[in-house]
């Protein structure tokens, strides 16, 4: 079974940093483009960032570009999201996902 387990969330003050990780199993991780999504309270799910199979190409939501960096380690079957200069509007549950598969999320709370 496909499993995607996100971790690394927490509570930080505005301007702080967090690094999320997503441990993948049950499929050939290196064969898929994969990304991070988030859902804030009362809002719809939105795509935050995605990365190509070999990591050469990345895309970002406009509001996080320049603050967030996505990366992957195919040898470890792990996806990362480095988040710097966090803002209260970044508060959400963050998920990693590919195709129609989405794992359990991790909560990020940013206080002003």
C-alpha positions as a Markdown table, in Angstrom:
| # | Residue | x | y | z |
|---|---|---|---|---|
| 1 | Unk | 0.0 | 0.0 | 0.0 |
| 2 | Unk | 1.1 | 3.5 | -0.7 |
| 3 | Unk | 2.0 | 5.4 | 2.4 |
| 4 | Unk | 3.0 | 9.0 | 2.8 |
| 5 | Unk | 3.8 | 10.2 | 6.3 |
| 6 | Unk | 4.4 | 13.9 | 6.8 |
| 7 | Unk | 6.3 | 15.2 | 9.9 |
| 8 | Unk | 8.1 | 18.2 | 11.2 |
| 9 | Unk | 5.1 | 20.5 | 11.8 |
| 10 | Unk | 4.8 | 22.7 | 14.9 |
| 11 | Unk | 4.2 | 26.1 | 16.3 |
| 12 | Unk | 6.5 | 29.0 | 15.5 |
| 13 | Unk | 6.4 | 32.8 | 15.6 |
| 14 | Unk | 6.1 | 34.9 | 12.5 |
| 15 | Unk | 9.5 | 34.9 | 10.7 |
| 16 | Unk | 10.4 | 31.5 | 12.0 |
| 17 | Unk | 11.4 | 28.4 | 10.1 |
| 18 | Unk | 10.4 | 24.8 | 9.9 |
| 19 | Unk | 11.4 | 21.8 | 7.8 |
| 20 | Unk | 8.8 | 19.3 | 6.8 |
| 21 | Unk | 9.6 | 15.7 | 5.7 |
| 22 | Unk | 7.4 | 13.1 | 4.0 |
| 23 | Unk | 8.5 | 9.5 | 4.2 |
| 24 | Unk | 7.1 | 7.5 | 1.3 |
| 25 | Unk | 6.7 | 3.8 | 1.0 |
| 26 | Unk | 4.8 | 1.2 | -1.0 |
| 27 | Unk | 5.7 | 2.5 | -4.5 |
| 28 | Unk | 8.7 | 3.5 | -6.6 |
| 29 | Unk | 9.2 | 7.0 | -5.2 |
| 30 | Unk | 11.8 | 8.0 | -7.8 |
| 31 | Unk | 9.3 | 7.4 | -10.6 |
| 32 | Unk | 6.8 | 10.1 | -9.6 |
| 33 | Unk | 6.6 | 13.9 | -9.5 |
| 34 | Unk | 5.4 | 14.7 | -6.0 |
| 35 | Unk | 4.3 | 17.7 | -4.1 |
| 36 | Unk | 3.2 | 19.5 | -1.0 |
| 37 | Unk | -0.4 | 20.7 | -0.4 |
| 38 | Unk | -1.9 | 22.5 | 2.5 |
| 39 | Unk | -5.4 | 23.2 | 3.9 |
| 40 | Unk | -6.0 | 26.1 | 6.2 |
| 41 | Unk | -9.0 | 26.1 | 8.6 |
| 42 | Unk | -12.1 | 26.8 | 6.6 |
| 43 | Unk | -10.3 | 26.9 | 3.3 |
| 44 | Unk | -9.9 | 24.6 | 0.3 |
| 45 | Unk | -6.8 | 22.4 | -0.3 |
| 46 | Unk | -4.2 | 24.3 | -2.3 |
| 47 | Unk | -1.0 | 23.2 | -4.0 |
| 48 | Unk | 2.2 | 24.6 | -2.4 |
| 49 | Unk | 5.0 | 23.2 | -4.3 |
| 50 | Unk | 6.0 | 20.2 | -6.5 |
| 51 | Unk | 9.2 | 18.6 | -7.7 |
| 52 | Unk | 10.1 | 16.5 | -10.7 |
| 53 | Unk | 11.2 | 12.9 | -10.5 |
| 54 | Unk | 14.9 | 13.7 | -10.4 |
| 55 | Unk | 14.5 | 17.0 | -8.5 |
| 56 | Unk | 15.7 | 19.2 | -11.4 |
| 57 | Unk | 12.4 | 21.1 | -11.8 |
| 58 | Unk | 10.4 | 22.7 | -9.0 |
| 59 | Unk | 7.2 | 24.9 | -8.9 |
| 60 | Unk | 5.8 | 27.0 | -6.2 |
| 61 | Unk | 2.6 | 28.8 | -5.2 |
| 62 | Unk | 3.2 | 32.5 | -5.7 |
| 63 | Unk | 2.7 | 33.3 | -2.0 |
| 64 | Unk | 5.5 | 31.0 | -0.9 |
| 65 | Unk | 8.0 | 31.5 | -3.7 |
| 66 | Unk | 11.3 | 32.7 | -2.3 |
| 67 | Unk | 10.5 | 31.5 | 1.2 |
| 68 | Unk | 9.9 | 27.8 | 0.7 |
| 69 | Unk | 12.3 | 25.2 | -0.9 |
| 70 | Unk | 11.2 | 21.8 | -1.9 |
| 71 | Unk | 13.7 | 18.9 | -2.3 |
| 72 | Unk | 13.8 | 15.2 | -2.4 |
| 73 | Unk | 16.1 | 12.3 | -1.6 |
| 74 | Unk | 15.3 | 9.4 | -3.8 |
| 75 | Unk | 17.7 | 7.2 | -2.0 |
| 76 | Unk | 15.8 | 7.7 | 1.2 |
| 77 | Unk | 12.3 | 7.9 | -0.4 |
| 78 | Unk | 11.8 | 11.2 | 1.3 |
| 79 | Unk | 10.4 | 14.6 | 0.3 |
| 80 | Unk | 11.2 | 17.8 | 2.1 |
| 81 | Unk | 9.9 | 21.3 | 2.4 |
| 82 | Unk | 12.1 | 24.0 | 4.0 |
| 83 | Unk | 10.0 | 26.9 | 5.1 |
| 84 | Unk | 11.6 | 30.2 | 6.0 |
| 85 | Unk | 10.2 | 33.5 | 7.0 |
| 86 | Unk | 6.9 | 31.9 | 8.0 |
| 87 | Unk | 3.8 | 34.1 | 8.1 |
| 88 | Unk | 0.5 | 33.6 | 10.0 |
| 89 | Unk | -1.2 | 32.9 | 6.6 |
| 90 | Unk | 1.0 | 29.8 | 6.2 |
| 91 | Unk | -0.9 | 28.2 | 9.1 |
| 92 | Unk | -2.4 | 25.0 | 7.7 |
| 93 | Unk | -2.2 | 21.2 | 7.7 |
| 94 | Unk | 0.5 | 20.3 | 5.2 |
| 95 | Unk | 0.3 | 17.1 | 3.2 |
| 96 | Unk | 2.5 | 15.4 | 0.6 |
| 97 | Unk | 0.8 | 13.9 | -2.3 |
| 98 | Unk | 1.1 | 12.5 | -5.8 |
| 99 | Unk | -1.5 | 11.4 | -8.4 |
| 100 | Unk | -4.6 | 10.6 | -6.2 |
| 101 | Unk | -2.6 | 9.6 | -3.2 |
| 102 | Unk | -2.4 | 11.9 | -0.1 |
| 103 | Unk | -1.0 | 10.9 | 3.2 |
| 104 | Unk | -1.6 | 12.1 | 6.8 |
| 105 | Unk | -0.7 | 15.7 | 7.3 |
| 106 | Unk | 1.3 | 17.7 | 9.7 |
| 107 | Unk | 0.1 | 20.9 | 11.4 |
| 108 | Unk | 2.0 | 24.1 | 11.0 |
| 109 | Unk | 0.8 | 27.0 | 13.2 |
| 110 | Unk | 2.4 | 30.5 | 12.8 |
| 111 | Unk | 1.6 | 33.1 | 15.4 |
| 112 | Unk | 2.0 | 36.8 | 14.8 |
